Amino acid sequence: MRVFRSHDEMTKLLATTCFRHGKNGPTEVQRLVRFSMKNGFHPGVHEKHGLYVGNWENDVKQGKGKKIYKNKTIYEGDWLANKRHGYGVLTKKVDDIYIFVYEGKWINNRFAEGKWYEDCGIYDGCFSTTGTRTKCGYGIMRWNNGAVYCGHWRDNKFNGRGQYIEANGNVYDGQWCKGLKHGEGLYVFKEKGQYMEGVWIQGVPRVGVIKHLRHKRDVNEVVTIPHTLPKISESNEECIRAAYEREKSETLKHAYEQLVSL
C-alpha cells in the first residue's frame, strides 16, 4: 500500500493516472481531480512555511502572488512553478514596521540582479544564481560609513577591475583578487594631495611612483614631483619612469604567477 505524504501528491498522481487511462472522455474521477486543483486567484492558501495569496495553475503557484512566511518575511512578485522567479520584493518585519531586504530579479528562488539591503549598507548589482545571496559580476556597494565600491565581484569579494572609495576619501582604482588589491592600480591620498600608480600583490604595494599635486610655482601651474616605492632611487623623472616601467613589468609577471596559483 502506498502512503501519500500530502493531499497534493495524491491529487497529482490520480490526475496523471486517470488522464493516461481515460478512453471515452473524462471520467468522474478525472472531473473531481480537475475540479479540486487550484487555478486562478485564491485569496489565501495555508502552506507549510506560511500563507500564499495569489495566482495558481493546476495546483502550482504561477504568475503574481504574495507569500507571508512564518519567519516574518514577505515576498510579493512573480512566481514560476512554485518558485520565486521574475521580479519581486522581499521585506521583513522589524518591531512594528516592514523594511526592505531585496528588490529586483529572481531566478529559481535566488537573487539574480537587484538591490540587497544589508545591515552594513546597500548592494546594487548581480548575484550568482548557483549560490545563496552571493555577489558575483558587476555591482555597486555603498556602506553606511560612506565607503563605496564599484566594480566586479566573485563569491562576495572584490575580484577583477574595480574602484574602492574609502570612508576617508582615499581612492583605489585597479585590479583585485579575492578581496585584495592585486595587479596594476592607482591609489589617491585625498588629504595629502598625492597619488601612486603601481603594482600590488595580495594587498601589498610592491612597486610604484608617488606624485604630489600640491607643490605650486604659481596659481595656474601644478608641478608633479616623482618619488619611488620601494626600489627606484633616481632623481631624474625620465630615469624614474624607465626604471619604474622595468620594475613594474617584472612585478606584474610575479603578480600574474601568483594569481594563477591562487
C-alpha positions in Angstrom: 0.0 0.0 0.0 1.3 3.4 -0.9 1.3 6.1 1.7 0.9 9.7 0.4 2.7 12.5 2.2 0.1 15.1 1.2 -3.2 15.7 -0.5 -1.4 17.4 -3.4 0.8 14.4 -4.0 -2.3 12.1 -4.1 -4.2 14.5 -6.4 -1.4 14.8 -8.9 -0.9 11.0 -9.1 -4.6 10.5 -9.6 -4.7 13.1 -12.3 -1.9 11.7 -14.3 -3.2 8.1 -13.9 -6.7 8.9 -14.8 -5.9 11.0 -17.8 -3.5 8.4 -19.0 -6.1 5.6 -18.9 -9.2 7.5 -19.8 -10.5 6.5 -23.3 -14.0 7.9 -23.6 -13.6 11.4 -22.3 -13.1 12.5 -18.7 -14.2 10.0 -16.1 -15.9 11.1 -12.9 -12.6 10.8 -11.0 -10.9 13.0 -13.6 -13.6 15.6 -13.2 -13.2 15.5 -9.5 -9.4 15.8 -9.7 -9.6 18.7 -12.1 -12.2 20.4 -10.0 -10.1 20.0 -6.8 -7.0 21.6 -8.4 -6.3 25.2 -7.5 -6.5 27.5 -10.6 -6.7 31.3 -10.9 -6.6 33.6 -7.9 -7.0 32.4 -4.4 -7.3 34.8 -1.5 -5.4 32.7 1.0 -3.9 29.2 1.0 -2.1 28.0 4.1 1.1 26.1 3.3 4.0 24.6 5.3 6.0 27.9 5.6 3.2 30.4 5.6 0.2 31.9 3.8 0.1 32.4 0.0 -2.2 34.9 -1.7 -2.2 34.9 -5.5 -2.5 33.0 -8.7 -2.3 29.3 -9.3 -2.2 27.0 -12.3 -3.0 23.3 -11.8 -2.0 23.4 -8.1 1.2 25.3 -8.8 2.0 28.8 -7.8 2.2 30.7 -11.1 2.0 34.4 -12.0 1.6 37.1 -9.5 1.5 36.3 -5.8 2.3 37.2 -2.2 3.8 34.8 0.3 3.7 35.7 4.0 6.2 33.5 5.8 6.2 32.3 9.4 9.7 33.9 9.9 8.1 37.4 9.5 9.3 37.9 5.9 7.0 38.7 2.9 7.7 38.1 -0.8 5.5 39.8 -3.3 6.1 39.4 -7.0 6.4 36.8 -9.8 6.2 33.0 -9.4 7.0 30.2 -11.8 6.5 26.5 -11.0 6.2 27.2 -7.2 9.4 29.3 -7.2 10.1 33.0 -6.9 11.1 33.8 -10.4 11.0 37.1 -12.2 10.6 40.5 -10.5 9.9 40.5 -6.8 10.3 42.3 -3.5 11.3 40.7 -0.2 10.6 42.5 3.1 10.9 41.6 6.8 9.2 42.8 9.9 11.3 44.5 12.5 9.4 45.6 15.6 6.2 47.0 14.1 7.5 48.0 10.6 8.5 46.2 7.5 11.9 47.0 5.9 13.3 46.1 2.6 15.5 43.0 2.2 15.7 42.7 -1.5 14.1 44.1 -4.6 14.8 43.0 -8.2 15.1 40.0 -10.4 14.9 36.4 -9.1 15.8 33.1 -10.7 14.7 29.8 -9.1 14.2 31.4 -5.6 17.6 33.1 -5.7 18.7 36.8 -6.0 19.7 37.4 -9.6 20.1 41.2 -10.1 18.8 43.9 -7.9 19.2 45.8 -4.6 20.1 43.9 -1.4 19.6 45.9 1.8 22.2 44.6 4.2 22.7 45.8 7.8 26.0 47.4 6.8 24.8 49.1 3.6 23.1 48.6 0.2 24.4 46.4 -2.7 23.0 47.1 -6.2 24.2 44.6 -8.8 24.4 41.0 -9.9 24.4 37.7 -8.0 25.4 34.2 -8.6 22.3 32.1 -9.4 24.1 28.9 -8.1 24.8 30.3 -4.6 22.6 31.9 -1.9 22.9 35.7 -1.8 26.3 35.6 -3.4 27.6 38.8 -5.1 29.0 37.9 -8.5 29.5 40.0 -11.6 29.3 43.8 -11.7 27.8 45.7 -8.7 28.0 48.8 -6.5 28.2 48.5 -2.7 27.5 51.6 -0.6 28.4 51.1 3.1 26.8 53.1 5.9 30.1 54.7 6.8 30.3 56.4 3.4 32.7 53.9 1.6 31.7 52.9 -1.9 32.9 50.1 -4.2 32.1 50.0 -8.0 33.3 47.0 -9.9 33.4 43.3 -10.3 32.7 40.7 -7.6 33.2 36.9 -7.1 32.0 35.0 -4.1 31.1 38.2 -2.2 34.6 39.6 -2.7 36.1 42.3 -4.9 37.5 40.4 -7.9 38.6 41.9 -11.3 38.5 45.6 -12.1 37.0 47.9 -9.5 37.2 51.3 -7.7 37.0 51.5 -4.0 36.4 54.9 -2.3 37.3 54.6 1.4 35.3 56.4 4.1 38.1 58.9 4.5 38.0 59.8 0.8 41.1 57.9 -0.4 40.5 56.0 -3.6 42.0 52.8 -5.2 41.2 52.1 -8.8 42.6 49.0 -10.3 42.8 45.2 -10.1 41.5 43.0 -7.3 41.7 39.3 -6.5 39.7 37.6 -3.7 39.1 40.9 -2.0 42.8 42.1 -2.1 44.5 44.6 -4.4 46.3 42.5 -6.9 47.8 43.8 -10.1 48.1 47.3 -11.6 46.3 50.1 -9.8 46.2 53.8 -8.9 45.8 55.0 -5.3 44.8 58.5 -4.4 45.7 60.0 -1.0 43.0 62.7 -0.7 44.3 64.7 2.3 47.9 64.6 1.2 47.1 65.5 -2.4 49.1 62.6 -3.7 48.5 59.6 -6.0 50.5 56.5 -6.5 50.5 54.3 -9.6 52.0 50.9 -9.2 51.6 47.2 -8.7 50.1 45.4 -5.7 50.5 41.7 -4.8 47.9 40.3 -2.4 47.1 43.7 -1.0 50.7 44.9 -0.6 52.3 47.6 -2.9 55.4 46.2 -4.5 56.5 48.9 -6.9 55.1 52.3 -7.7 55.6 56.0 -8.3 54.1 58.7 -6.0 53.4 62.1 -7.3 52.4 65.2 -5.2 49.9 67.6 -6.7 50.1 70.5 -4.1 53.5 72.0 -4.8 52.7 75.1 -6.8 55.0 77.6 -8.5 52.1 79.9 -9.2 48.4 79.8 -9.1 48.0 78.2 -12.5 50.8 75.7 -12.6 51.0 72.4 -10.7 54.3 70.6 -10.5 54.4 66.9 -10.2 57.3 65.6 -8.0 58.0 61.9 -8.6 59.0 59.5 -5.8 59.6 55.8 -5.8 58.5 52.8 -3.9 60.4 50.8 -2.9 63.4 50.2 -5.2 63.8 53.2 -7.5 66.2 55.9 -6.4 67.0 58.1 -9.4 66.1 61.7 -9.1 65.5 62.4 -12.8 61.9 61.9 -13.8 62.7 60.3 -17.1 65.1 57.8 -15.5 62.5 57.1 -12.8 59.8 56.4 -15.4 62.1 54.0 -17.3 63.2 52.2 -14.1 59.6 52.1 -12.9 58.4 50.5 -16.1 61.1 47.8 -15.9 60.3 47.1 -12.3 56.6 47.1 -13.0 56.9 44.6 -15.8 58.7 42.2 -13.5 56.3 42.7 -10.6 53.3 42.3 -12.8 54.8 39.0 -14.1 55.1 37.9 -10.5 51.6 39.0 -9.7 50.2 37.1 -12.6 52.1 33.9 -11.5 50.6 34.3 -8.0 47.2 34.9 -9.4 47.3 31.7 -11.4 48.5 29.7 -8.4 45.7 31.0 -6.1 
